[in-house]
Amino acid sequence: MASIKVLFSLIAFPFLSCSLLEAFPGSGYGRGGGSYLGLTPEFYDYSCPQANEIIMSVLEKAISENPRMAASLLRLHFHDCFVQGCDASILLDDSDAIVSEKNSGPNKNSIRGFEVIDEIKAKLEAVCPHTVSCADVLALAARDSIVLSGGPHWEVPLGRRDSKTASLSRSNTDIPAPNSTIQTLVTQFKRQGLGVEDLVALSGGHTIGVARCVTFRQRLYNQNGNNQPDTTLEKTYYNGLQKICPKVGGDNNISPLDFASPVKFDNTYFKLILWGKGLLNSDEVLLTGNMHQTMELVKSYAEDEALFFPKFVKSMVKMGNISPLTGSKGEIRKNCHLLN
């Protein structure tokens, strides 16, 4: 998230007890014996049965070589879905017909992983031409990145098609900002059909990944416009962040969102929030934003990873089904960056 906004020699991590969790219909999501809003995990079983294997093989190599990539691919899916639905609009480059979402405030100099998506798409096109959409590649890459980080597995509903449009304006307004208040976060998630439980569970994706200094500088030096730091920051953690993120300059210096286990998908993120060591304002307000429900969820997930994992899966499935293009809508792009 920002949010919805993604680190890892992960392959070495043993899968945890919930890692083979199968969380899709009939577990209460969707309808019709496995479909959800026209999507189904079996969508490519006959047209491209190699799809899952191809995607996983590319990701294993990419993430082992560049551990940050797992979080980056999760974030790509999140930033895609929050802008006009999960339609791969985020992948489109500027052209005569498109003003790219890559140039929005939340995305510019920030989102990454395009080369991994391109490699996956090229290999899929070689085996199953004009079959697997870029939107589905993003959804599967996000799931596999979690699995390779030691997190849960789930069946991804498939059958999304790719948009023929992008929205720079909605990319600027619909993706939650890292300095958001709890009220703003709840409102922006509600706009996407996501509730408070989804907000807290999906924020748990910050158990992997990093953030740039520019996204948390305000907390260190001018949280409330009075040139004072955020008093909810634990002192030692605050002192360490000052060394990474100076008052002026160093905008692109990075810090882990979960410094205790930055390449492992677990529930440590929630424990750190309880200890005053959440990096972004949008992380810490889940506890300190005077909203009882988010506070209790943070405490529950910090205490019980086995509770957090299935909640995260349920919310990922729900987010992945924001306004998909199905049937004859949209297209199956041959190149994820360009319209056909």
Secondary structure, 3 states (H helix, E strand, C coil): CCCCCCCCCHHHCCCCCCCCCCCCCCCCCCECCCEECCEECCCCCCCCCCHHHHHHHHHHHHHHHCCCHHHHHHHHHHHHHCCCCCCCHHHCCCCCCCCCHHHCCCCCCCCCCHHHHHHHHHHHHHHCCCCCCHHHHHHHHHHHHHHHCCCCCCCCCECCEECCCCCHHHHHHHCCCCCCCHHHHHHHHHHCCCCHHHHHHHHHHHHCCEEEHHHHHHHHHCCCCCCCCCCCCCHHHHHHHHHHCCCCCCCCCEEECCCCCCCCCCCHHHHHHHCCCCCCHHHHHHHHCCCHHHHHHHHHHHHCHHHHHHHHHHHHHHHCCCCCECCCCCECCCCCCCCC
